Amino acid sequence: MRKLFAALLLSCLVYAPAFAIPILSPGDTILAVDTDGMISNSSYPAGEAPVNILDGDSGTKYLNFAGPSSGFIVTPDFGAAVIQSFTITTANDAEGRDPVSWELYGTNDPISSADNSTGLSENWTLVGSGTIDLPSDRYTVSSAVQVNGEDMYASYRMIYPTLKGDSLMQIADVAFYMFPEGAGPNILSSLDSILAIHVGSDSRYPGAESPSKVIDGDINTKYLNFGKLNTGFIVTPSIGPSVLDSFQITTANDSAERDPVTWELYGTNDEIVDGDNSDATGETWTLICAGTMNLPDERFTPGEMVDICNQDQAYASYLMLFPTVKGDGNSMQIAEIQFYGVPEPATVCLLGLGALALIKRKRA
């Protein structure tokens, strides 16, 4: 057994593996993406408009159907000011709609963004960001959140990137203060101009048709993305960094017009900071290869193996995009995908040595 360990270790140190194996497996971290750029899905009920967060009445609220990454732009009638802290009052129902994180931006540009837009028409400077622990009690003012702004801005843009768990965002009231710990007067009032905004990727999918379905080994499930063009996924194989040489896609249950026609594959060794349904701009990606494919019109059917060109570097994570699909449908979909390639030598050695160690324990 010692000689076998020594031989494997020597081969690991001297030889790179020259065989392709499946790289993806169920449980790998996989995220939906759409690289068409930022869009807004902002909308709100007529009686729950953003102006309600300025009225000082906890019985009214602002609700945005876009959920995470929604918020508002406000231009205080008070005039330009430095913001040092703020508070939020919780609204009437569904604690899961409460914000968990915040990003505050300032500008002195005239506001040209429209209501329910992305709010990106102006030049914005990040003032501060962080988390907030809103109370579970309803109609309750939070502790003051420190902003520590240093510059005066005429308008402010507040985004709530994450929520406690719901798909809608709501707050009853907001107060901005020029001093720490919520000291001094609230500079916001019902006279202020305020707009609803949301900024996010066009990526979105039904709850039962998430990207994890393309690596679950079941052709009866699928990943569907309503963003359609330029949608895809980021995947971090648990097998570790690998050099890919081919991939294969299995068609999903219905609508052949949703099948991808073109593909682009990128790699990175950056830590993945993008979340699900992002635009994949949080990392630096290297284009590995791109091309076309002709998936069969038959459903639940594996397509041909597609060669991946020009890759000689192992990457820890991959971005697969599908710029076009077969028809004019409302989405992109695939049932399964598998990457084939060669894990970097260190990974293969760890797998091999681990297997030998297991054999030794079983024999003991």
C-alpha positions in Angstrom: 0.0 0.0 0.0 2.9 2.4 0.8 4.3 1.8 -2.6 1.0 2.5 -4.2 0.7 5.8 -2.4 4.2 6.7 -3.4 3.6 5.9 -7.0 0.4 7.9 -7.2 2.0 10.9 -5.4 5.0 10.7 -7.9 2.6 10.7 -10.8 0.7 13.7 -9.4 3.9 15.7 -9.2 5.2 14.8 -12.7 2.2 14.2 -14.9 -0.9 16.2 -15.7 -4.1 14.2 -16.2 -5.0 13.6 -19.9 -8.6 12.4 -19.6 -11.9 14.2 -19.7 -14.5 13.5 -17.0 -17.9 15.1 -16.0 -17.2 18.3 -14.1 -20.6 19.3 -12.9 -22.6 17.5 -10.2 -25.8 18.1 -8.2 -25.1 20.5 -5.3 -22.6 22.7 -7.2 -23.2 26.4 -6.6 -25.1 27.7 -9.6 -26.7 31.1 -10.2 -29.0 32.6 -12.9 -27.7 35.5 -14.9 -28.7 37.9 -17.7 -26.1 40.3 -19.1 -28.5 42.6 -21.0 -27.8 45.3 -18.4 -29.8 46.8 -15.6 -33.6 47.1 -15.9 -36.4 48.2 -13.6 -39.4 46.0 -12.6 -40.6 48.7 -10.2 -44.3 49.1 -9.6 -46.5 49.8 -6.6 -50.2 49.9 -5.7 -51.8 53.3 -6.1 -52.5 53.5 -2.4 -49.0 52.4 -1.4 -46.8 54.9 -3.3 -43.4 56.1 -2.1 -44.8 59.4 -0.9 -46.3 57.5 2.0 -42.9 57.1 3.6 -42.7 60.9 4.0 -46.0 61.5 5.8 -45.0 60.5 9.3 -47.9 58.1 9.5 -46.9 54.5 10.3 -50.4 53.3 9.2 -49.5 54.1 5.5 -46.6 52.4 3.6 -44.6 52.2 0.4 -44.7 48.7 -1.2 -42.7 47.8 -4.3 -43.6 44.6 -6.2 -40.0 44.4 -7.5 -38.8 43.4 -4.1 -35.0 43.2 -3.5 -33.0 46.1 -5.0 -36.0 48.5 -5.0 -36.0 51.8 -3.2 -36.5 55.5 -3.9 -35.0 58.8 -5.0 -35.8 61.7 -2.8 -35.1 65.4 -3.2 -35.6 67.1 0.2 -37.4 70.4 0.0 -35.1 71.3 3.0 -32.3 71.7 0.5 -28.8 70.1 0.1 -27.6 68.4 3.3 -25.1 65.9 4.7 -26.8 62.7 6.0 -25.3 61.2 9.1 -28.0 58.7 10.1 -31.5 57.4 9.2 -34.4 55.4 10.6 -37.0 53.2 9.1 -40.5 52.5 10.5 -41.8 49.0 9.9 -45.1 48.6 7.9 -48.3 46.8 8.8 -47.8 43.2 7.7 -45.4 40.5 6.3 -42.1 41.0 8.2 -40.4 39.2 5.3 -40.8 42.3 3.2 -38.5 44.3 5.6 -35.1 45.5 4.2 -32.0 43.8 5.6 -29.4 45.8 3.7 -29.1 49.3 2.4 -27.1 51.5 0.0 -27.4 55.3 0.0 -26.1 57.4 -2.9 -26.1 61.2 -3.3 -26.1 63.6 -6.3 -26.3 67.2 -7.1 -27.4 66.6 -10.7 -31.0 67.6 -11.6 -33.2 64.5 -11.4 -34.2 63.3 -14.8 -35.0 59.7 -13.8 -38.7 58.7 -14.1 -40.9 57.1 -11.5 -40.5 53.3 -11.6 -37.2 53.6 -13.5 -33.7 52.3 -12.5 -32.9 55.7 -11.2 -29.5 55.7 -13.0 -29.9 58.7 -15.2 -27.9 60.9 -12.9 -24.3 60.6 -11.6 -24.5 59.1 -8.2 -21.9 58.8 -5.4 -22.0 56.1 -2.8 -22.5 57.7 0.6 -22.7 54.5 2.7 -24.0 51.0 2.8 -24.6 48.3 5.4 -27.1 46.1 7.1 -30.1 47.0 9.2 -31.9 44.8 11.8 -35.5 46.0 11.7 -37.7 45.0 14.6 -40.2 42.2 14.2 -42.9 44.5 15.7 -45.0 46.3 13.2 -45.5 50.1 13.1 -42.1 50.4 14.9 -39.3 52.8 14.4 -35.8 51.2 14.1 -32.7 52.2 15.9 -30.8 54.9 14.1 -28.5 53.6 11.4 -25.2 55.4 11.0 -24.3 56.7 7.5 -21.4 59.0 8.3 -21.8 61.1 5.1 -19.3 63.8 4.5 -20.6 65.7 1.5 -23.8 67.7 0.9 -26.1 66.4 -1.8 -29.4 67.8 -3.1 -30.9 64.4 -3.8 -30.5 60.9 -2.4 -31.0 57.5 -3.8 -31.8 54.6 -1.4 -31.7 51.0 -2.5 -32.5 47.9 -0.4 -30.6 45.1 -2.0 -31.8 42.3 0.3 -35.0 41.6 2.3 -35.9 39.3 5.2 -37.3 36.7 2.8 -40.3 38.0 0.9 -40.5 38.9 -2.8 -42.0 42.3 -2.1 -40.4 45.3 -0.3 -42.2 47.6 2.1 -41.6 50.3 4.6 -43.9 52.6 6.5 -41.7 55.7 7.0 -38.1 56.9 6.6 -36.3 59.7 8.3 -32.9 61.3 7.3 -30.8 63.1 9.9 -27.9 65.5 9.6 -26.4 64.2 12.9 -25.4 60.8 14.2 -27.8 58.6 16.3 -30.9 60.3 14.7 -30.2 63.6 16.4 -31.8 66.8 15.2 -34.8 67.2 12.9 -35.8 64.8 10.1 -35.0 66.7 6.9 -37.6 64.7 4.9 -41.2 65.9 4.6 -44.3 65.3 2.5 -43.3 68.3 0.4 -40.3 66.4 -1.1 -40.2 65.0 -4.6 -39.9 61.2 -4.4 -39.7 58.4 -7.0 -40.0 54.7 -6.8 -37.0 52.8 -8.4 -35.6 49.4 -8.9 -32.4 48.3 -10.4 -31.7 44.7 -11.3 -30.9 42.2 -13.9 -33.6 41.0 -16.4 -32.9 37.5 -15.1 -35.9 35.8 -13.5 -37.3 32.2 -13.4 -40.2 30.3 -11.9 -39.5 28.9 -8.4 -39.6 25.3 -9.7 -37.4 26.0 -12.7 -34.2 27.3 -11.2 -30.7 26.9 -12.6 -30.0 24.1 -10.1 -32.3 21.9 -12.3 -29.7 21.7 -15.1 -27.3 19.8 -12.9 -29.7 17.6 -11.0 -29.4 14.6 -13.4 -33.2 14.6 -14.2 -34.2 15.4 -17.8 -37.8 16.0 -16.6 -36.8 19.2 -14.8 -35.5 22.3 -16.4 -34.0 25.8 -16.0 -36.1 28.5 -17.6 -35.2 32.2 -17.7 -37.7 34.8 -18.8 -34.8 37.2 -19.6 -34.5 35.1 -22.8 -31.5 36.6 -24.7 -28.1 36.7 -23.1 -29.3 34.6 -20.1 -27.4 31.7 -18.6 -25.7 30.8 -15.4 -22.5 31.0 -13.2 -21.4 27.7 -11.8 -18.6 26.8 -9.4 -17.9 23.1 -9.7 -17.3 21.4 -6.4 -14.6 19.2 -8.1 -12.4 22.3 -8.1 -10.6 24.3 -10.9 -10.7 22.4 -14.2 -9.8 22.8 -17.9 -12.9 22.2 -20.0 -12.9 20.6 -23.5 -16.6 20.0 -24.3 -20.2 20.3 -23.1 -23.5 18.7 -23.8 -27.1 20.0 -23.4 -30.3 18.1 -23.1 -33.5 19.7 -24.4 -36.4 20.5 -22.0 -40.0 19.4 -22.1 -41.7 22.0 -24.4 -41.3 24.8 -26.9 -38.2 24.1 -29.0 -38.2 27.8 -29.8 -36.8 28.4 -26.3 -33.7 26.3 -27.1 -30.3 28.1 -27.2 -28.7 28.6 -30.6 -25.5 30.4 -29.7 -23.2 30.1 -26.6 -20.4 31.9 -24.9 -18.2 30.4 -22.2 -16.1 32.5 -19.7 -13.9 31.5 -16.8 -12.7 33.2 -13.6 -10.7 32.4 -10.5 -12.2 35.4 -8.7 -14.4 34.8 -5.7 -18.0 34.9 -6.9 -19.7 37.9 -5.4 -22.6 38.2 -7.7 -25.9 36.9 -6.4 -28.7 35.0 -8.1 -30.3 36.8 -11.0 -27.4 39.2 -11.5 -25.7 40.6 -14.6 -22.4 38.8 -13.9 -20.4 42.1 -13.5 -19.1 41.3 -10.0 -16.2 39.3 -11.3 -13.5 39.6 -14.0 -14.4 37.0 -16.7 -12.1 35.7 -19.5 -13.8 34.6 -22.7 -12.7 31.0 -23.4 -14.7 30.1 -26.5 -18.0 30.9 -28.3 -20.0 29.2 -31.1 -23.3 27.9 -32.3 -25.1 24.6 -31.7 -28.0 22.8 -33.3 -30.1 21.2 -30.5 -32.6 18.6 -31.6 -36.2 19.6 -31.9 -37.1 16.4 -30.0 -37.7 17.0 -26.4 -35.8 15.3 -23.5 -33.0 14.6 -25.9 -29.2 15.1 -25.5 -27.7 17.3 -28.2 -24.3 16.7 -29.8 -21.1 17.1 -27.8 -19.9 20.6 -28.4 -16.1 21.2 -28.4 -14.7 24.0 -26.4 -11.8 25.7 -28.1 -8.7 27.5 -26.9 -8.7 26.6 -23.2 -5.4 25.8 -21.5 -6.1 27.3 -18.1 -8.0 25.9 -15.2 -10.8 28.1 -13.8 -12.6 27.7 -10.5 -15.9 29.1 -11.9 -17.6 29.4 -15.3 -20.1 31.7 -16.9 -22.2 30.2 -19.6 -24.3 32.6 -21.7 -26.8 31.9 -24.4 -27.1 35.1 -26.6 -29.8 33.8 -28.9 -32.5 31.1 -29.0 -34.4 29.4 -31.8 -37.5 31.4 -31.9 -39.6 34.3 -30.6 -40.7 32.7 -27.4 -40.8 34.3 -24.0 -37.8 32.6 -22.5 -34.7 30.4 -22.7 -34.7 26.9 -21.3 -32.6 23.7 -21.1 -33.1 20.5 -19.1 -29.5 19.5 -18.4 -26.0 20.5 -19.1 -22.7 18.7 -18.5 -19.2 20.1 -18.8 -16.4 17.6 -19.6 -12.8 18.3 -18.9 -9.7 17.7 -16.8 -9.5 18.8 -13.1 -6.2 20.5 -12.4 -3.5 17.9 -11.2 -3.7 18.8 -7.5 -7.5 18.1 -7.5 -7.0 14.7 -9.2 -4.3 13.8 -6.8 -6.4 14.7 -3.8 -9.3 12.6 -5.2 -6.9 9.6 -5.9 -5.1 9.8 -2.6 -8.4 10.1 -0.7 -9.8 7.0 -2.5 -6.7 5.0 -1.7 -6.9 6.1 2.0 -10.5 4.9 2.0 -9.4 1.5 0.6 -6.7 1.2 3.3 -9.2 2.0 6.1 -11.7 -0.6 4.8 -8.9 -3.3 4.7 -7.8 -2.5 8.2 
